[in-house]
């Protein structure tokens, strides 16, 4: 099993930035791809982006492409989500995932 813990959420004004972290523990040697999802109130959970652990290849949804960047620190078993030019529609709970393991989420609120 893999345990995931997100951190770094908070309240930020529109146009601002935040960096989320997702720390993995447990069977981290088996990690191939990690990803970020988000869920806004009353909406379905949606894909944000993902990263391949071996070479850092990334993939993003169109809604965040060019504003968000995913990176990882293999030594720390940690994935990051750098979010720039945040907008109120980015307000959501952000979750990280690998295989079928989810973190508990971290809340991001963007005020207008």
C-alpha positions as CSV (number, residue, x, y, z in Angstrom):
1,X,0.0,0.0,0.0
2,X,0.9,3.6,-0.4
3,X,-0.1,6.4,1.9
4,X,-0.5,9.9,0.5
5,X,-0.6,13.2,2.5
6,X,-1.3,16.5,0.8
7,X,-0.4,19.9,2.2
8,X,0.0,23.5,1.2
9,X,-3.6,24.5,0.6
10,X,-5.0,27.8,1.8
11,X,-6.7,31.1,0.9
12,X,-5.2,33.2,-1.9
13,X,-6.3,36.1,-3.9
14,X,-7.0,35.8,-7.6
15,X,-3.8,36.1,-9.6
16,X,-1.8,34.6,-6.8
17,X,0.1,31.4,-6.4
18,X,0.2,28.3,-4.2
19,X,2.4,25.2,-4.1
20,X,0.8,22.0,-3.0
21,X,2.8,19.0,-1.8
22,X,1.9,15.3,-1.8
23,X,4.2,13.1,0.4
24,X,4.1,9.4,-0.3
25,X,5.0,6.6,2.1
26,X,4.8,2.9,2.2
27,X,5.5,0.9,-1.0
28,X,6.9,4.0,-2.8
29,X,9.3,1.9,-4.9
30,X,6.2,0.7,-6.9
31,X,5.1,4.2,-7.9
32,X,4.9,4.7,-11.6
33,X,2.6,7.6,-12.1
34,X,1.2,10.1,-9.6
35,X,-1.6,12.6,-10.3
36,X,-3.6,15.5,-9.0
37,X,-7.4,15.7,-9.1
38,X,-9.7,18.4,-7.7
39,X,-13.3,18.6,-6.6
40,X,-15.2,21.8,-6.3
41,X,-18.4,22.0,-4.2
42,X,-21.3,20.4,-6.1
43,X,-19.1,19.2,-8.9
44,X,-17.5,15.9,-9.9
45,X,-13.9,15.2,-9.2
46,X,-11.8,16.3,-12.2
47,X,-8.3,15.5,-13.5
48,X,-5.7,18.2,-13.1
49,X,-2.5,16.6,-14.2
50,X,0.0,13.7,-13.7
51,X,3.6,12.9,-13.6
52,X,5.6,9.8,-14.5
53,X,8.0,9.1,-11.7
54,X,10.8,7.7,-13.8
55,X,11.4,10.6,-16.1
56,X,9.2,13.4,-14.9
57,X,7.0,13.4,-18.0
58,X,3.9,15.4,-17.3
59,X,0.3,15.7,-18.6
60,X,-2.2,18.5,-17.8
61,X,-5.9,19.2,-18.3
62,X,-6.6,22.1,-20.7
63,X,-8.1,24.1,-17.8
64,X,-4.7,24.4,-16.0
65,X,-2.2,24.0,-18.8
66,X,0.3,26.9,-18.8
67,X,-0.6,27.9,-15.3
68,X,0.1,24.8,-13.2
69,X,3.3,22.8,-13.1
70,X,3.8,19.3,-11.6
71,X,7.2,18.2,-10.4
72,X,8.6,15.5,-8.1
73,X,11.4,14.9,-5.7
74,X,12.2,11.2,-5.9
75,X,14.5,11.3,-2.9
76,X,11.7,12.7,-0.8
77,X,8.9,10.7,-2.4
78,X,7.1,13.9,-2.8
79,X,5.1,15.4,-5.7
80,X,4.4,19.1,-6.1
81,X,1.8,21.2,-7.8
82,X,2.8,24.7,-8.5
83,X,-0.3,26.8,-9.2
84,X,0.1,30.2,-10.7
85,X,-2.4,32.9,-11.9
86,X,-5.0,31.3,-9.7
87,X,-8.7,32.1,-10.4
88,X,-11.8,31.7,-8.3
89,X,-12.8,28.7,-10.5
90,X,-9.7,26.9,-9.2
91,X,-11.3,26.8,-5.8
92,X,-11.6,23.1,-4.8
93,X,-10.2,20.4,-2.7
94,X,-7.1,19.0,-4.3
95,X,-6.3,15.3,-4.1
96,X,-3.2,13.3,-5.1
97,X,-3.4,9.8,-6.3
98,X,-1.3,6.9,-7.3
99,X,-2.8,3.6,-8.5
100,X,-6.0,3.4,-6.4
101,X,-4.6,5.2,-3.4
102,X,-5.9,8.7,-2.6
103,X,-4.9,11.3,-0.2
104,X,-7.4,13.1,2.1
105,X,-7.1,16.3,0.1
106,X,-6.1,19.9,0.8
107,X,-8.4,22.9,0.4
108,X,-7.6,25.7,-2.0
109,X,-9.8,28.8,-2.0
110,X,-9.2,31.6,-4.4
111,X,-11.0,34.9,-3.6
112,X,-11.9,37.4,-6.3
